[in-house]
Amino acid sequence: MSASTAYSYKVQAIGDGDINYSDSFLSSAIEFTTLITGMDNLKNNPNITVVNKKIVCPETGDIRIFNMQGGLIESVRNVKTVQTDLPSGIYIVKFNNQNGETKFQKIAIQ
């Protein structure tokens, strides 16, 4: 499986044939999307800092903030800072600079 990819699956249950051989069931499709992976291998460049719930990047770019379950919390474009009202916790910041480089970084909001 790949990170940030949508998948679907079905579950089939088949009876043992002793009670009623035709006992079987096939579920409807169940869909899910994988989360961001490789959290332990994140690079800290560019260094993203947090001051009083304000996320500060070293240059202008696009900033996306995710919760630890991979859900998108906020997305802003062409900025260097983002003032948030996020509750205390750990988040992931995805930063795309104007050169097209992408960096991920864990941040703590207190």
N, C-alpha and C positions, 0 to 999 in steps of 0.2 A: 504494500500500500504506500501511497505517496501522501505527503503533507498537503493540507488544504485541497483535498480532492473529494468529490462526491461519489459515493458507492451505494448500491442497493443489494439486498439479498432476500431470499425466501427460506422458510423453514418447513420441512416436510416431516410429518410423523406418520409412521406406518405401524399398524397393529401387528401382534405376534402371530396371528392366524389361528390361535386356539379358540378364542371366543367368537370373533366375527372377522373372518379373513378380509372383508372389505373395509375394515377400519383403517382409514387413512385421512390425513389432513394436510393441505398445503396452504400456508399463510399467504396473505397479500404481501406485496413488496414492501420491505422496510428500508427506508433511506437514511443515510447518515453521511456526515462530512468529517474527514479526519482533521485533527488540529495541527497547529504549528509544531514542528518537532525540533530536536537538536538544541534544547534549551541550555544544556551544559557547554555547548560549543559556540555560544554567542560571542561576537566580537564587540568590544567596547568603543570602537571608533566608528563614527564620531561619538565623542563622549556626550551623552545626553544627561542633563542634570535636572533635579527637581528642587525648587525653592518655594516654600509656602504654597504647595499644590500647583505651582506654575512649572510646566515642562519647558526646558530651554535646550534648544539644539544649537550647534556651533555655526550653522549656516541655514539659509532659507531652503525650504523643501516641503514635501508632503508628509504629514504626520498622521499615523493611525494608531489608536490605543485599543488594546485588546485585554479582556479579563483572562484569568488563568485557564478558563474553559475554552478559550479561543473565540469568544464572542466579541464582535466589534462594538466598542463603547463610543468612540468618537473618531471622526475623520475630518482633517482640515488641510487645505492646499495653500502652497506658496506663503508659508509663515516660518518664523524662527522660534516663536514661543506660543504656548497654549495655556491659558488659565483654566484650570479644571475645578469642578466641585465634587470630584470623586471621593468616595469614602476611603478610609484607611485600608491599605492592602497592597498586594503585589500585582503589577500589571506588565504587559509587554508593549513596547513602543516599536512600531515599524516606521523607519524614516527613509524616505527617498529624496536624495538631493537633486539638484538641477542637472547634474551630469548623468543621472539615471542609476546611480549606485544605491543599493538598498542595504540597510543595516537594521538588525533587531537588537533590542536591549531590554533587560528586566529593569523595572523601576519600582521603588517603594514610595507610596503616598502615606504620609503620617498625619 
